[in-house]
């Protein structure tokens, strides 16, 4: 694929993954508990006709900053963070930084799709894209071992529980589920230390909690090649995540400067 064609393909892919190209069609189900007169008044009519009540919900500014949970998009990271992932991956390829690409915390698989799309756009066949996730949502914080996570229990949030098969369907929709994609189901502490990942050029971590972030860093940051990229999605957004990153960098004497992507994400390049 020529450079211009690759750019146009990746631009289109990003717009689809965030649904920014289709915001005028985006709707969300109405909470019928707020229906005038009560849900009991309308539910029989809806059920008898097979109808649902929806409302428009796409907001370009909010979606661009990744500040909402889209009803159908494969990613919630927004345009700036998606562009950062793309730039890191393209730079790694351009400069010959050795290693695969990996994301820890894939949600619906949008970033994994983009990383695989970058490889496809530049006809790269000797690198893998790894996606690690519980595919069950966030864990219940283990505050005995990681007191930094106390008060941050999101294990009950259904919107964050996206199954392995759902992610595979999303990747296949774009023709990006093949032998160059490996999904690792399970908690990071169980799957990442023994994952058959030899070397990474790009590592993106979206673990939210202290434990998840630390588990991912401890297992995979040492495998990032010199010149490779480490991206942290939740550094400014979640206090436990920021504490884990700061603790890990201090313990391992990492002085590479961090660059802010947007209101929550940061990245640094391994020296």
C-alpha positions in Angstrom: 0.0 0.0 0.0 1.4 3.4 -1.0 2.0 6.0 1.7 -0.9 8.2 0.6 -3.2 5.1 0.5 -2.0 4.0 3.9 -2.7 7.4 5.4 -6.2 7.5 3.9 -7.0 4.0 5.1 -5.8 4.7 8.7 -7.7 8.0 8.7 -10.9 6.2 7.7 -10.2 3.4 10.2 -9.8 5.8 13.1 -13.0 7.7 12.2 -14.9 4.4 12.1 -13.5 3.0 15.4 -14.5 6.2 17.3 -17.8 6.5 15.2 -16.9 10.2 14.7 -17.8 9.7 11.1 -21.3 8.6 12.1 -22.2 10.7 15.1 -25.3 12.1 13.4 -26.7 8.5 13.4 -25.7 7.6 17.0 -28.5 6.9 19.5 -28.8 5.6 23.0 -31.7 3.8 24.7 -33.9 6.0 26.8 -34.2 5.2 30.5 -37.9 4.5 30.7 -37.8 5.2 34.4 -37.8 8.9 33.4 -40.7 8.5 31.0 -43.6 10.9 31.8 -46.3 8.9 33.5 -44.0 6.1 34.4 -42.6 3.1 32.4 -45.7 1.0 33.1 -47.7 3.3 30.8 -45.5 2.7 27.7 -43.8 -0.7 28.1 -46.9 -2.8 26.9 -47.1 -0.7 23.7 -43.3 -1.0 23.1 -43.3 -4.8 23.7 -46.3 -5.5 21.6 -44.8 -3.7 18.6 -41.2 -4.7 19.1 -40.2 -1.1 19.5 -37.5 0.7 21.5 -37.2 4.3 22.5 -33.9 6.0 21.7 -32.5 9.5 21.7 -29.6 11.2 19.8 -26.4 11.1 21.8 -23.4 11.8 19.6 -21.4 14.9 20.7 -18.3 15.6 18.5 -16.4 17.6 21.1 -16.9 15.0 23.8 -16.1 12.0 21.5 -12.9 13.7 20.2 -11.6 14.0 23.8 -12.7 10.5 24.7 -14.9 11.6 27.6 -17.9 9.4 27.0 -18.8 5.7 26.7 -20.0 5.3 23.1 -22.9 3.0 22.6 -21.4 1.2 19.6 -17.9 2.4 18.9 -15.0 0.0 19.3 -13.0 2.5 21.3 -13.7 5.2 23.9 -10.2 6.7 23.8 -11.1 9.6 21.5 -9.3 11.2 18.6 -6.2 12.5 20.4 -5.3 9.2 22.1 -6.0 7.2 19.0 -3.8 9.5 17.0 -1.0 9.1 19.6 -1.2 5.3 19.3 -1.0 5.6 15.6 1.9 8.0 15.6 3.9 5.7 18.0 3.2 2.6 15.9 4.1 4.4 12.7 7.2 5.9 14.2 8.4 2.5 15.5 8.0 1.1 12.0 9.7 4.0 10.3 12.7 4.0 12.6 13.0 0.2 12.8 12.3 -0.2 16.5 12.2 -4.0 17.0 9.2 -5.7 18.5 5.5 -6.3 18.5 2.6 -4.0 19.6 0.6 -4.7 22.7 -2.3 -3.3 24.6 -3.3 -4.2 28.1 -7.0 -3.5 28.7 -8.7 -3.6 25.3 -12.4 -3.0 26.0 -14.1 -3.6 22.6 -10.8 -3.9 20.8 -10.6 -0.6 19.0 -6.9 0.1 19.7 -5.9 -3.5 18.9 -7.7 -3.0 15.6 -5.8 0.2 14.9 -2.5 -1.4 15.7 -3.3 -4.3 13.4 -4.4 -1.8 10.8 -1.1 0.0 10.9 0.7 -3.3 10.2 -1.7 -4.0 7.3 -1.3 -0.5 5.9 2.4 -0.8 5.7 2.4 -4.5 4.6 4.3 -5.6 7.8 4.0 -9.3 8.3 6.7 -10.1 10.9 5.1 -8.4 13.9 2.3 -9.3 16.2 -0.4 -7.4 18.0 -1.2 -8.6 21.5 -4.3 -7.7 23.4 -4.5 -8.6 27.1 -7.8 -8.3 29.0 -9.8 -10.1 31.6 -12.8 -9.8 29.1 -14.8 -9.7 32.3 -14.5 -6.0 33.3 -12.4 -4.6 36.1 -11.4 -6.8 39.1 -12.6 -6.2 42.6 -9.7 -4.2 44.1 -7.4 -6.3 46.3 -7.0 -3.5 48.9 -5.1 -5.8 51.3 -2.2 -6.1 48.8 -2.8 -2.8 47.0 -4.3 -0.2 49.4 -3.9 2.4 46.7 -7.0 1.0 45.0 -9.3 1.4 47.9 -12.4 3.3 46.9 -12.0 2.5 43.2 -14.2 -0.5 42.8 -15.7 -0.5 39.2 -16.1 -4.3 39.0 -19.9 -4.0 38.9 -19.9 -1.7 35.8 -21.5 -3.7 33.0 -20.4 -1.3 30.2 -16.8 -2.3 30.9 -17.5 -6.1 30.6 -16.8 -7.0 27.0 -16.4 -10.6 26.2 -13.6 -12.2 24.2 -16.0 -13.3 21.4 -17.4 -9.8 21.2 -13.9 -8.4 20.7 -13.1 -11.0 18.1 -16.3 -10.1 16.2 -15.3 -6.4 16.2 -11.8 -7.2 14.8 -13.3 -9.5 12.2 -15.7 -6.8 11.1 -12.7 -4.8 9.9 -10.9 -7.8 8.4 -8.3 -7.4 11.2 -8.6 -10.7 13.0 -5.9 -13.0 11.7 -2.7 -14.9 12.7 -1.0 -11.5 13.6 -3.4 -10.9 16.4 -3.2 -12.7 19.7 -5.7 -12.1 22.5 -4.7 -13.1 26.1 -7.8 -13.6 28.3 -7.3 -13.4 32.1 -6.1 -11.1 34.8 -2.8 -9.4 34.0 -0.9 -11.0 37.0 -1.8 -14.4 35.6 -1.3 -14.0 31.9 1.4 -11.4 31.3 4.5 -12.8 33.1 4.4 -16.0 31.0 3.0 -14.4 27.8 5.2 -15.5 24.8 6.0 -11.9 24.0 9.7 -11.5 23.3 10.1 -7.8 22.4 7.8 -4.8 22.1 8.0 -1.6 20.1 4.8 -0.2 21.5 3.2 -1.0 24.9 -0.1 0.7 25.8 -1.6 0.1 29.2 -5.3 0.9 30.1 -5.6 -0.7 33.4 -7.2 2.0 35.5 -6.2 0.6 38.9 -2.8 0.5 40.7 -2.6 -3.3 40.6 -3.5 -3.7 37.0 -1.2 -0.9 35.9 1.7 -2.2 38.0 1.2 -5.8 36.9 1.3 -4.8 33.2 4.4 -2.6 33.7 6.3 -5.1 35.7 5.7 -7.9 33.2 6.0 -6.0 29.9 8.0 -2.8 30.3 11.3 -4.6 30.5 10.5 -6.2 27.1 10.1 -2.8 25.4 13.0 -2.2 23.1 15.2 0.9 23.4 13.5 3.6 21.4 10.1 1.9 22.0 7.0 3.6 23.4 5.1 3.1 26.6 1.6 4.7 26.7 -0.4 5.0 29.9 -4.1 5.8 29.2 -5.3 6.7 32.7 -2.3 8.6 34.2 -4.1 11.9 34.8 -7.6 10.4 35.0 -7.1 7.8 37.8 -5.1 8.5 41.0 -4.2 4.8 41.5 -2.9 4.5 38.0 -0.7 7.6 38.4 0.7 6.3 41.6 1.6 2.9 40.1 3.4 4.6 37.2 5.3 7.0 39.4 6.3 4.1 41.8 7.4 1.9 38.9 9.4 4.6 37.3 11.1 5.6 40.5 11.9 2.0 41.5 13.5 1.3 38.1 15.2 4.7 37.7 13.2 5.6 34.6 13.9 9.2 33.8 12.6 9.4 30.2 10.4 12.5 30.1 6.6 11.9 30.0 4.6 13.7 27.4 0.9 14.4 27.9 -1.5 13.3 25.2 -4.8 14.8 26.5 -6.6 15.2 29.8 -5.7 11.7 30.9 -3.0 9.9 28.8 0.8 10.2 28.8 3.6 8.4 27.0 7.3 8.1 27.2 10.0 6.7 25.0 12.4 4.1 26.4 16.0 5.3 26.4 
